[in-house]
Amino acid sequence: MLSSWSTSLNLVFFSLTWTTIAMTYSPLQLEFFAPLLLRTFLYLLPSALFLLFDSLLPSLAVELKAQGELGLPGRQKGGARKIRRVMGWAVFNVVLAVAVQAGVEWFVTDVLRLRSLLLIKGSAWSLNHLPNPWTLVKHSILGLISRNILQYYIHLHILHSSAGGTLAHWHQTWHHSVQTPYSFIAAYDHPVCYLLHRFIPFYIPAITFRFHIMTYLLLLSLFSLEEVFTYSGYNVLPSTIMLRGMARRTDAHMMSQGKGNYGPIGVLDWVHGTTLGADVMGDVREEMDKHDVQERAGRAIDGVGDAANGFGNKLNSRAKKGRGKK
């Protein structure tokens, strides 16, 4: 009961806080400052902390790196100068993507005088400006799927294809100038390639289906953390089936100079046969074996069967007693 009350109160306070924010700031301000804060605290700062750890405690960090000594940023070609370049362009690209989003919003709302591209003020819960729960879940799933599909085909057919021309050259000479990844590498690319590969696959579905700003920020938070961990180069990560497998495929993509593993999750790589090393289905099987999923499922089914048999026996027993009384 106390837990239920606590959850309800948290939701009420969150609703009031968001309502106050939505009523205080303009859509343009929300679309600039909210993504900037999330990208700063969920991507840039964690990436800086990981880099600091790798630089100050290399003897400890090397034990956590999947590629050992090769995974340490300071041991790679270019040394400290290269690290400063990577950090500088990563920060620039992150701010650029937020500025482009805000610029598009300004042009649409202030110049063209149209409604905001993302749903910010007014919704199914118009009183407190919160999204409908079912819509939030539906759009989150849609955003995850759309982003992964677009990233895969853009990455494969433009950034790693002769058809990509200058874009492919830029991606190869910028992003793939680093052999083993660390978190800042996720945002280290030519600015045009970064927008095409990282920003467009997320932003286009969001404005096409007109996501609520809350849904957009939720997905942005997830994608920021995904980039931090999958490009970290560490082999000790929270999840086997998702992050650890994604990080392993990212390592293989970088070390092969882009010969495979073009999607962040790996499903389309598995479908099209572009996987390098263990595929996503192998991760699923490993996770199932780790947690004895089949054995637990079998026990659950047996338990349901036993319960059904017991219930049936009780019914038969009661029926016999009823006949005996007659």
C-alpha positions in Angstrom: 0.0 0.0 0.0 2.8 2.4 0.9 4.6 1.5 -2.3 1.5 2.3 -4.3 1.1 5.7 -2.6 4.7 6.5 -3.1 4.4 5.8 -6.9 1.3 7.8 -7.1 2.8 10.8 -5.4 5.9 10.6 -7.6 3.7 10.7 -10.7 1.7 13.6 -9.3 4.9 15.6 -8.6 6.4 14.7 -11.9 3.1 15.8 -13.6 3.1 19.1 -11.8 6.8 19.7 -12.6 6.4 19.0 -16.3 3.2 21.1 -16.4 5.1 24.0 -14.9 8.0 23.6 -17.3 5.7 23.3 -20.3 3.7 26.4 -19.4 6.8 28.4 -18.6 9.0 27.8 -21.6 8.3 28.0 -25.3 8.5 25.0 -27.6 11.7 26.3 -29.1 13.3 26.6 -25.6 12.2 23.1 -24.7 13.5 21.6 -27.9 16.9 23.2 -27.4 17.7 23.1 -23.7 16.1 19.7 -22.8 18.0 17.7 -25.4 21.2 19.7 -24.7 21.0 18.9 -21.0 20.3 15.2 -21.7 23.1 14.8 -24.2 25.5 16.6 -21.8 24.6 14.6 -18.7 24.0 11.2 -20.3 26.6 11.2 -23.1 29.3 13.9 -22.9 29.9 13.7 -19.1 29.9 9.9 -18.9 32.2 9.8 -21.9 34.6 12.2 -20.3 34.5 10.1 -17.0 35.3 6.9 -19.0 38.2 8.7 -20.8 39.5 10.1 -17.5 39.4 6.6 -16.0 41.3 5.2 -19.0 43.9 7.9 -18.9 44.5 8.1 -15.1 44.3 4.3 -14.3 45.4 2.5 -17.5 46.7 -0.5 -15.5 43.1 -1.0 -14.2 41.3 0.0 -17.3 43.2 -2.4 -19.5 41.7 -5.3 -17.5 38.2 -4.1 -18.5 39.0 -3.3 -22.1 37.9 -6.0 -24.6 41.0 -5.3 -26.8 43.4 -4.9 -23.9 46.2 -2.4 -24.5 44.8 -1.6 -28.0 41.6 -0.4 -26.3 43.3 2.4 -24.3 42.9 5.8 -26.0 46.4 6.9 -25.0 48.0 3.9 -26.7 46.4 4.6 -30.1 47.8 6.4 -33.1 47.9 10.2 -32.6 48.2 10.1 -28.8 46.9 13.0 -26.7 46.5 15.2 -29.8 44.2 12.8 -31.4 42.1 12.5 -28.2 41.7 16.2 -28.0 40.6 16.3 -31.7 38.1 13.5 -31.1 36.7 15.2 -28.0 36.4 18.6 -29.6 34.5 17.3 -32.7 32.3 15.0 -30.6 31.2 18.0 -28.5 30.7 20.1 -31.6 28.6 17.4 -33.3 26.4 16.9 -30.3 25.7 20.7 -30.0 25.3 20.9 -33.8 22.5 18.3 -33.8 20.7 20.1 -31.0 21.1 23.4 -32.8 19.8 22.0 -36.1 16.7 20.6 -34.3 16.1 24.0 -32.6 16.7 25.8 -35.9 14.2 23.6 -37.7 11.6 24.2 -34.9 12.2 28.0 -35.1 11.8 28.0 -38.9 8.5 26.0 -38.7 6.9 27.8 -35.8 8.3 31.4 -36.0 8.8 31.9 -39.8 6.1 29.6 -41.3 3.8 30.0 -38.3 2.9 26.3 -38.2 2.5 24.0 -35.3 5.6 22.5 -33.6 6.9 19.4 -35.3 7.0 17.6 -32.0 3.9 17.5 -29.8 4.8 19.7 -26.8 1.7 21.6 -25.6 -1.6 19.8 -25.6 -2.2 16.1 -25.8 -4.6 13.4 -24.7 -3.8 14.7 -21.2 -4.0 18.3 -22.3 -4.4 19.6 -18.7 -0.9 18.6 -17.7 0.8 18.3 -21.1 1.7 14.7 -20.6 1.5 12.1 -23.3 -1.1 9.3 -23.3 0.7 6.2 -21.8 -0.3 3.9 -24.6 0.9 6.5 -27.2 4.2 6.9 -25.3 4.8 3.1 -25.4 3.7 2.8 -29.1 5.8 5.7 -30.3 8.8 4.5 -28.2 8.7 1.2 -30.0 8.2 2.8 -33.3 11.1 5.2 -32.7 13.4 2.3 -31.7 12.5 0.2 -34.8 12.6 3.2 -37.3 15.9 4.5 -36.0 17.6 1.1 -36.2 16.3 0.4 -39.8 17.4 3.9 -41.1 20.8 3.7 -39.4 21.5 0.3 -40.9 20.7 1.2 -44.5 22.3 4.7 -44.3 25.4 3.2 -42.8 25.7 0.4 -45.3 24.6 1.9 -48.6 25.9 5.5 -48.1 28.7 5.6 -45.6 30.3 2.3 -46.5 29.5 2.1 -50.2 31.1 3.5 -53.4 27.7 5.1 -54.0 28.3 7.3 -51.0 31.2 9.1 -52.7 32.4 12.0 -50.7 30.3 11.1 -47.7 31.8 7.6 -47.6 35.3 9.1 -47.8 34.6 11.5 -45.0 33.2 8.7 -42.8 36.2 6.5 -43.5 38.9 9.2 -42.9 37.2 10.7 -39.8 35.2 8.0 -37.9 37.4 5.1 -39.0 40.7 6.8 -38.4 40.3 5.3 -34.9 40.7 1.6 -34.7 39.4 0.7 -31.3 36.5 2.7 -29.9 36.0 4.7 -26.7 32.8 6.5 -25.9 33.6 9.9 -27.6 34.1 8.0 -30.9 30.3 7.5 -31.2 30.0 11.3 -32.0 33.3 11.7 -33.8 32.7 12.0 -37.5 32.5 14.6 -40.2 29.5 16.8 -39.2 27.5 16.0 -42.3 28.1 12.2 -41.8 27.2 12.6 -38.1 23.9 14.3 -38.8 23.1 11.7 -41.5 24.0 8.7 -39.4 23.1 9.7 -35.9 20.6 12.6 -36.0 18.4 12.0 -39.1 17.4 8.3 -38.3 16.1 9.5 -34.9 14.6 12.9 -35.8 12.8 12.1 -39.1 10.6 9.4 -37.5 10.0 11.6 -34.5 8.6 14.5 -36.6 6.9 12.2 -39.1 4.7 10.5 -36.5 4.8 13.7 -34.3 6.1 12.2 -31.1 5.4 13.9 -27.8 8.4 15.8 -26.6 8.5 13.4 -23.5 8.7 10.4 -25.8 11.5 12.1 -27.8 13.5 12.9 -24.6 13.0 9.3 -23.3 14.4 7.9 -26.5 17.2 10.4 -26.6 18.2 9.4 -23.1 18.3 5.7 -24.1 20.3 6.3 -27.3 22.7 8.5 -25.4 23.4 5.8 -22.8 23.6 3.2 -25.6 26.4 5.2 -27.3 28.3 5.7 -24.1 28.4 1.9 -23.3 28.5 0.3 -26.8 31.5 2.5 -27.8 33.2 2.3 -24.4 35.4 -0.7 -25.4 34.7 -2.3 -22.1 33.8 -6.0 -21.8 32.1 -5.6 -18.4 28.7 -4.1 -19.2 25.2 -4.3 -17.5 23.5 -6.6 -20.1 24.7 -9.6 -22.0 21.8 -9.7 -24.5 21.9 -6.0 -25.4 24.8 -3.8 -24.4 27.6 -6.4 -24.2 26.7 -7.9 -27.6 26.3 -4.4 -29.1 29.6 -3.3 -27.8 31.3 -6.5 -29.1 29.8 -5.8 -32.6 30.9 -2.2 -32.4 34.4 -3.2 -31.7 34.4 -5.6 -34.6 33.0 -2.9 -36.9 35.7 -0.4 -35.9 38.6 -2.8 -36.0 37.6 -4.1 -39.5 37.4 -0.6 -40.9 33.6 -1.0 -41.5 33.5 -4.5 -43.1 30.2 -5.4 -41.3 28.0 -4.8 -38.2 26.3 -1.7 -39.6 23.2 -1.8 -37.3 23.3 -0.9 -33.6 21.3 -3.9 -32.4 22.4 -6.4 -35.0 19.1 -7.8 -36.2 19.4 -6.5 -39.8 23.0 -7.6 -39.9 21.8 -11.1 -39.0 19.1 -10.9 -41.7 21.4 -9.6 -44.5 24.4 -11.6 -43.5 26.6 -8.6 -42.7 27.5 -9.7 -39.1 31.1 -9.9 -38.0 31.7 -12.4 -35.2 28.9 -13.6 -33.0 25.4 -12.4 -34.2 22.5 -11.2 -32.2 20.8 -14.6 -32.1 23.9 -16.0 -30.5 23.6 -13.3 -27.8 19.9 -14.3 -27.3 20.8 -18.0 -26.9 23.7 -17.1 -24.5 21.3 -15.1 -22.4 18.7 -17.9 -22.4 21.3 -20.4 -21.3 22.7 -18.1 -18.7 19.3 -17.7 -17.0 18.0 -21.2 -17.8 15.1 -19.8 -19.7 14.0 -23.1 -21.3 14.3 -25.0 -18.0 12.3 -22.3 -16.1 9.7 -22.2 -18.9 9.4 -26.0 -18.7 8.9 -25.9 -14.9 6.3 -23.1 -15.3 4.4 -25.2 -17.9 4.6 -28.3 -15.6 3.3 -26.1 -12.7 0.4 -24.9 -14.7 -0.4 -28.5 -15.8 -0.2 -29.7 -12.2 -2.5 -26.9 -11.1 -5.0 -27.7 -13.8 -4.9 -31.4 -12.9 -5.4 -30.6 -9.2 -8.3 -28.3 -10.0 -9.9 -31.0 -12.2 -9.5 -33.6 -9.5 -11.2 -31.3 -7.0 -14.1 -30.8 -9.4 -14.5 -34.6 -9.9 -14.3 -35.2 -6.2 -17.0 -32.6 -5.5 -19.2 -34.1 -8.3 -18.9 -37.6 -6.8 -19.8 -36.2 -3.3 -22.8 -34.5 -4.8 -24.0 -37.7 -6.4 -23.4 -39.6 -3.2 -25.6 -37.3 -1.2 -28.5 -37.7 -3.7 
